[in-house]
Amino acid sequence: MQLAIQLIFAQVGIDQIIDNGAATSQSIADGWDKQWLDLLQNNTSNNLYGALTNLGIFFAVGTLLFFMIQFLKDLISYEYTRPISALIWPFIVVVLLSNSGNGSILSNLTLGVRNFLNTVNQQVVVSADADKMYQQALNMSVAEEVAGSFLRPCQSLTGEQQSQCFVKAAEKVNVLWQKYRDIYGNKSWIIRLQTKVDNIRYGTGIVSETSFNSLLGSTVQTSIKNFLVSLQYAFQNLIEATMLLIAALGPIAVGGSLLPVAGKPIFAWLTGFLSIGIAKISFNIIAVLTAAVIVNGPGQNANVDPDLMWFIIFLGVLAPILSLLVAAAGGFAVFSAISSTASLVKERI
């Protein structure tokens, strides 16, 4: 729905803009899915992931020297107990970095984890957003800007010219109201906005100067809302790009895991990957729950006229920050759990 607040409605139909916005979002999602498959599964002998896998193998061969030195040292100091448990790491590295050309075990596991995180994220969105709360709240926030983009040119006119301008603008806006009704039903917030436009069009009812100016808005306010809505879409795509980047660097992390250090690079890599997944899920939970507050509160009352600029600011700025903080805390907990488990296993073997 990002396109719904751009000032291009005069050239094409509103329903076409809404449909194109949904098609664009789906196309972007499909594009990311294809990019994941192209990078991690298709022709991995010659693509970027294959090159990074070769680099990971080079790191593994280089760090194998340090591993053998530490292994011999432990063999002398601890006899056979501790060195035998350490032999599992070369085996893990060799298995994970084996590349058949159609994806290595590491790439297939990475893709599987990503698909699992996406499935959980989709279940969260579907279960928490059954009534399309998020899209409703977003449309409530930008609907006045859309209506204002049609009515604003009429503000400088007077008399019959202004009346005719309002009539033509209201006819265009009615297409938007009908489209919203087709998607969400006859909601109170749609009735409220349509009533405000009709009162201006027919000169009936009481429309305060503040409400009138609020409906018409300004190009600056429209630009700010457009920027903030675009910002939250950019954050969602940034999350996807970051996950893909971390996935691509997996072979390097695996190759460096033969270093005789307590914190294995593969643990840090796995923690980073899961943390980005947590950020993605957290953002959607925050957005859906906040949207539900708006839709179930002022959205159900046709007599209130809320200023939802805070919701746009929340989505574009505060929600991404909060989701990243939650992901950082969750990532730290995951890293501590993995490290503790690895140490426990090492002691038991």
Disulfide bonds with the S-S distance in Angstrom:
Cys154-Cys165 1.88
